[in-house]
Amino acid sequence: MTDTIADFRRLFLDSTPLMDVRAPIEFNKGAFPGAVNLPLMNDIERQKVGTCYKQHGQDAAIELGHKLVSGAVKAQRIEAWVDFAKAHPDGCLYCFRGGLRSRLVQSWLAEAGVSYPRVAGGYKAMRGFLLNEIEQAVDRCEFALVGGLTGCGKTDVLKRLPSALDLEGLANHRGSSFGKRATPQPAQIDFENKLAIELMRSQANGRRRFVLEDESRLVGSCALPLSLYQRMQTLPVVWLEDTFENRVTRILHDYVVSLSQEFIVLQGEQDGFHSFAQRLRQSLANIVKRLGHERYQRFDAFMQQALEEQQRSGDISLHRVWIEGLLHEYYDPMYASQREKKAARIVFSGPQDAVVDYLSRI
């Protein structure tokens, strides 16, 4: 078995099992899909070694590290690494730069009778590779955008297209002021890593054209790579149309039925509904400055009434009142203005089936 691995493309295309031996604080800031954090040092140990390195140099820091990770602590961590290596014989390990930490883990594994490769250059090199993949994809691939009024079903269109790149799915967010899900969004680094791998795998399968939803720079808390967002401002737009009634029904399902169920599954009936109601009202409060105080109070009162009835009887029909009001008075005028600005780039418009057919042929 080779001592080091430097073919990053193969690692990601093959979904190679990855053992991340960085400290938890580093891992939580950003990691690769499917990577498992089995650190050489925990956060406190890493901080102590870092302070020692600054004050007394590398040799003293290494010596302190060996003292902190010794005896039963060392044995326990080696056991976890061995278990991972045996469960994933096709995997590899890495630290931040592919240096001291990963070499040490590799040598301790070898002493335990397990030969396991490490990634040359570690996390930093793999991360740089993925960022470069995004830039190259933006330059060499073709893209088209799906636009349309709120609730017209842009995500439904993407689900029907093999060429779709679902940015909202990668960001775990529905894109609007009400788009936050019950589960958290990925860290920015995790979002970018997932996006890069998705682009890479699609291209490896022969895909060079992608359909995206027409997004703003931010999808919730996740920012699109600047190069991709700038490219999106010049792309052809396919405008999806649907009836007002269908849009209200779709929003009702996504932001009331589906979202409340997400919270209930996670937290149980009572706590879940309470969290859902808080989230819905907070989403409205987040746009109070854009709505104006009078409209905000009016829609909030409608929303409270609808939530009370939903909790009491399960009837969700009252939610249509605030949804219709928001569309008429806030979202539709805003999107109409955006459509006007993008008019020169709109190459096709129509209902869902027609849009899917058009995008399937380009």
N, C-alpha and C positions, 0 to 999 in steps of 0.2 A: 504493500500500500504506500502511495506517495505521502511524503511528509507534509507538503503544503499544496493548496489548491488555489489557482489564480484565474480559472475560467469562470468568471462571475456570471456570464450569460447562461452557461450550462447549469450553474447552481440554481438560478431562478426559474429557468425553463423546466427543469426536472423537479422543482419543488423539493430540493434537497433538505433533509432535516438539519436544522441549525441549532447548535448549542451556544448560547450567548453567555460568556463568562464575565461580562461587565457587571458592575454594581447595579442594584435595582434602580437607583436614581437615574443612571444613564439609560437603562433599558426603557424606563417609563417615559423618557423624553422622546423616544423614537426607536423603533425596531423594525424587523422585517416580518412579513406575514408568516405565521407558523413557527417563528423562532421561540425557543424555550430558554428562559433565564435561569441559569444555574451558576451563580456568581462565585468567583474565587474569593472575593471579599464582599462583605455587606457594606452598607453605606457608611456606618460608623468607622469600620476598619479602614475603608478607603480614605476617609477624611483624615484619619490619624496618620496613615502612610503618606498622604499628600502633604500634610503639614511638616512631617519629618523630612520629606524630600526637599522642601523649600528651605528649611532651616539647617539641615545637616548633609544634604546631598544624597545621591542615588544609593550608595552602598549602605548607608544607615537606614534608608527607607526600605530596602530589600530585606535587611536584617530584621527590622520591626515587623514587616509583613510575614516573615516566616514564624516569628514569635506569636503573632496574633492568630495565624492559621496553622495551628499545630495540634497534636494530641487528638482528642475526641472530635474537635471541630474539623480538623483536616480529614480524619477518617470518614466522617459523615459526608463531607463534600465529595471526596473521592468516590464513595459508594454511589452517590447520586449521579456523578459523571459516568461511572462504569455502567450503571443501569441504563442511562440514556444511550450510551454507545452500543450496548448489546441489543437494545430495542430498535436502534436505528443504525445498523452497520454501514449504511450508505451515506451517513451524515458527516458533518464536520463541525469544528468549533472555531470561535473567533473571540477576540477582545476588541478594544477600540482601534488600535493600529496594527494588530497582528504581532505585537512585541512580547514584552516580558510576561504578561499575564497568561496569554494563550500558550506560549512556549512552556511555561511552568505547569499549567494544567496538562498539556500534552505529555510532558516528562513524567508527571505523577501517574497519569493513566498508563504509560508504558511500564512503570514500576509495578503497577497492578496487573500487568499482563495484557493490556489493551493498546493496540496501535490505532491511533485515530488522527486524521489529518486536521490541520488548522488552515484558516483562510489567510493567504498572503495579503498583507495590508489591512486586514481586519475590517471592522465596521466602516471605518472612514473611507477605505478604498471602495467597498461595495456601495456605499451611499453615493459617492462621487460618480460611480458607474451608472447608477440609476438616474441621477439628475441629468447626466449627459444623454441618457436614453430618451428622456422627455424632450430635451432640446432637439435631438436628431429627428425624433418622430414629428415634432411640430414643423420642422423644415422639410421633411421628405414625404409626409403623408398628405392626403387630401381630406378635407372635412366639410360637412354641411351642418347647418343649424336648424333645429325645429323650434319655432317660436309660436306664440299664441297667448290668448287671454288666460288669466288665472282659472284653473279648473277645467281647461279644455282637453286634458288627457295627454299631455306631451310624454309623460312617463309611460303611458300605455302604448304609445307609438314606439318608443325605444324598445319595449319588451317584445315587440313583434319583428324587430329588425336584427339580423345577425351582425350587422355593421355598427350597432349601437355601442357607444361608450357612455355608460351611466355614471356621470359625475356625482349626482345626488346619492346614488347607491354607494359609491366609494366613500362619500363624506357622511353617510348615515344621517341624511337631512333632506327634507323635501324642498328646500330652496327658498321658501317664502318666510315672511315674519312669523308664520304659524308652523314652520316646517320642522321644528325640533322634535326628535323622537323620544320615546321613553328610555331608550338606552343611549349612552353618551356617544359623542362623535369621536373619531380617532384623533390623535395628536396630529399636528400639521405634518410632521415628518412621516408618520405612518400613512397619512393620506397620499402624500407625494410618492412614497415607496410603492403603495398599492397601484397607483395610477401608472407609474413607470412599468411595473411588471405586467399590468393588463395590456398596455400598449406593446410591450415586447412580445408577449405571447401571441397576441393577435397578428402581429407582423410575421412571426415565425410560422403561423398557419396560413400565410399568404394574404393577409388583409392589409390593404394600403389606403382604404377609404373608410372614414368613420363618420357617424352621425351623432351629434351632441345636442343636448338641450341648450337653448340660448340662455346662459346664466350670467349673473353679475359676477364680479371678481370674487366675492365671498359667497360660499355655500355654507350658511351658518357661520361657524368659526373657522372653517377650512378655506384657505385662499388658493385659488387656481394659480398655477405657475404663471408668472407674468408673460412669458413668451406665448403661452397658449392663449391667455386672455387677450393679448394684443392681436394675435392672429384671428381670434373669433370676431373682432370688430370689423374685419374685412370680408368675412365669409358670406356665401349665399345663404339666404334664409328661406325656409319653407314654413309657411304660416298655417297653423292648424286651426280649424274653425269648428265650433260646436254650438248647440242651442244654449240659451241661458239656463233653461230648466235642467238640462243634462249636466251643465257645469255645477250648478248648486247641488245636485244629487251626488256628484263625484266628490266635491269638497266635504259634504256631509259625511260621506263614507270614510274619506281619508283622515279628516281632522277631528271627527267625533267618534264614529263607530270603531274604526281601526285603532286610533290613538288611545281611546279609553280601554280597549281590549289589551293593548300592549302593557299599559300600566297595571291592569287587573291581573294579568298573567304573572307579572313580576312581583306584585305587592299584595295580592289578594283583593277580594271584592271591595271592602270598605276603604282600606288605605289606598288602594289603586285608584278608585274613583275620586277620592279626595285629591290625590296628586294630579290626576288628569284635569280636574276642575281648576286647580291652581295654575297648571301649565297653560290652559286655554285662556284664562283671564290675564295671566302675565303676558302672553303673546299679544293680546289686545293692548295692554298697558304699554308695551314696548313701542307702539306706533302712535301714542297719544299726541305727540308734538305734530305729527303729520296729519292726524285726524282733526285736531282741534278739540278743545275741552267739551264743547256741547255735543259733538258727534260721539266722542269717546264715552261720555256718560250715558248717552242714549243706547249705544250698542252694548255697553257693559250691563245695563239693566236688562236688555233683551237676553243677553247671554246668561246672566244669573237666573232669570226665570226659566230658561230652557234647561239649564243644569239641574235646577230643583225638580223640574218635571221628569227629566230623564232619571234622576235618582229615585224619585217616588214611584214612577210607573213603568220606566223603561221606554217611554215615548220620546222619540228624538225629533219630532216634527217641528217643535218650536225653535230649534236651532236654525231652521231655514230663514227665520226673520232677520237675525243678525248677519247671516251669510249673504242673503240677498242685498241687505243694506250696504255691507262692505263692498260688494261687487259694484253696485250701482254708483255709489258715492265716492269710492276710493280707488279700488283696483282697476276698474274698467277705464276711467278717465286717464289714469297713469299709463296703462298699457296702450291705450289709443295714441297717446303722445309718443310713446316709444315706437309704435308701429309706423307712425308718420315719419320719424327720423330714419327708420330703416327701409322705407318704401323702395328706394332705388336698389336695394339688395334682395328684395323679396322676388324669388323666381317662380314660386308656385304657392297657391293657397287652395284649401279645400277641406272636406271632412276627413275623419280618420282613415277610412279605407283608401280614399284617393291619395292621401299623403303617404301612407305606407307603400302603396303601389308605385308612386313617383320615386320615393327614396330607395326602393328596392331595385330600381332600374338605372340609377346614376352611379 
